[in-house]
Amino acid sequence: MPTQGDTFDTGSQVEANGLYVCAPCGYKKRLETGEIFPECDSCTRKNEEEVDEDDRMPPSGIWEFVSDAAEDPEEADSEDEKEEDE
């Protein structure tokens, strides 16, 4: 089980469900066990826009583990909202 701050390379297999953040740009993405760490959508979009070469994001290759599903306060909040709606 990864701990907060552990890093993983794009293309490697996700070891545990959780919230991960792209180290270069800060984009957060929820991934599940067995998925492959993707290239960062945010970095890719920024690099596809017409920007100066100096302003482009570095290639996204590092994902950092933030929290698992049980520890994610945003996930808990959305579960509470679902119960209130019912």
N, C-alpha and C positions, 0 to 999 in steps of 0.2 A: 504494500500500500504506500503510495507516495505521500510525502509530507509537504507542507506549505513551503514553497521556494524551490522544490525539485524542478529541474528543467529536462525537456525532451526535444529531440530533433524532429523536424518535419519528415514524414515518411516512416517514422517508427510507430509501433503499435501502442495504443492507449492501454495502460495497465489497470486503471480504475476509473469508474464514473466520477465526473467532477467538473468543476469550472476551471478553465485554463485561460491564461492571458498570453498574448503575443508579446514577447520581450521587447522587440523594437518599437512597437507602436501603442501597446496597451489595450488592443482589441480583445474582448472577452468572448469565449465560446464554450458552451457546454458540450462535452464529449463523453462517449460511453465506452466501456471496456470492449476491446476488440477492434474498435475503429482505428483508422490510420490518422496520425496527426497531419492535417492538411496544410497547404500553403495558406497564409493569412489572407482572408477576403479583403480586409481593410488595406493592407500593404499593397495587394495586387491592384485594387482600385486606384490607389494613390499613384502607383507607377504607370497606370494606363492613361491617366489624365495628362493633358498637355502641361507639363511643368518643366522648369529648368532642371537640367541634369543634377545640379547641386542640391535640389530640394527633394529628390526622389528618396523613398524609404530604402534602407538596405534590404537585401533579400530576406524574406521571413523564413527563419529556420529554427527558431527556438520558442517553445511553448513552456510556460511556467505554471505549475500546479498552484491553484489558489485555495480551493476547498472542495470537499466531497458534497454530495447532494444533502446529506443530513446536517452539514454545518453551514450551508448556504442560506443566509438570512433572506435574500430575495426569493428563493424557492419557498421558504417557510411563509413569507408574506403572501405569495400568490396562492398557496394552499389555503390560508385563512380566508382570503377573498372569495375563493371558490365555495367554501363552506357557508359564508354569509349570503351568497347568491342563491343557494339552494333552499 
